Amino acid sequence: MKDAHDSRYISRKHEKNIIFIPTEGNLTTEFQLSDEKKLELIDLGKKNAEKFFKSWCY
C-alpha cells in the first residue's frame, strides 16, 4: 500500500529529481537497529545516491 500511495502522489515531473531508496523489510519505527543494520542502510543510500547522480541533470 505504501508503494501504491507513493507512485500515485509523486508526479512524473518531480520523480526525476528524487532519490528512491528501497527500504523493504525495515520499519520506520524500528529505533533499536543494530550497528550492522545501520551500516547496511547507509550503504544502500550511498549506492542509490551514486546511481542517481550519474544520470541526473538539473
N, C-alpha and C positions, 0 to 999 in steps of 0.2 A: 504494500500500500504506500509506503514511504516513497518508493521509486516512481510509482504512478503519479503521485502528487507533484513530485519534483519535475517530472517530464512535462506535466501539464502546465505548470506555472512558470517555468523558465523559458522565456521567449527565445526563439531561434536567433533573433538579433543579438541577444546578450550571451547566448550559450557559448559563442566562440571566445568570450573573454573570461570564462570561468574555468578554474582548475577543478576537475572532478576527481575525488579520491575515494575509491571503493572501501567501505568500512564494514562490509557484511561480517556478521559474527561478533561485532563489538557493540556494546550498549553505550548510549550517550550518558547513562547514569552509572557506569562502571568506574567508580572512583579509586578502587584499590587494584590498579593494574600492576603487574609485575614489571620489573625493570626490562626484562626480555620483551614483553608485550609492548611497552612504551617505545623501545628501540625499533621494533617491527613497524609500528605505526609511523614513526618518524621517517624511517627508510621508505615506506610506501609513499609518504607525502613528498619526499625528495625526488623519488623516481617519477612520480606523476607530474611534479612541477618541471623537472628537466624535459620530459616529453612535451609538455605544454609549450614551454618557451622555445623549443626547437622549431615549432611551426607557427607560433603566434606573431602577428604583426599588427600593431596598433594603428 
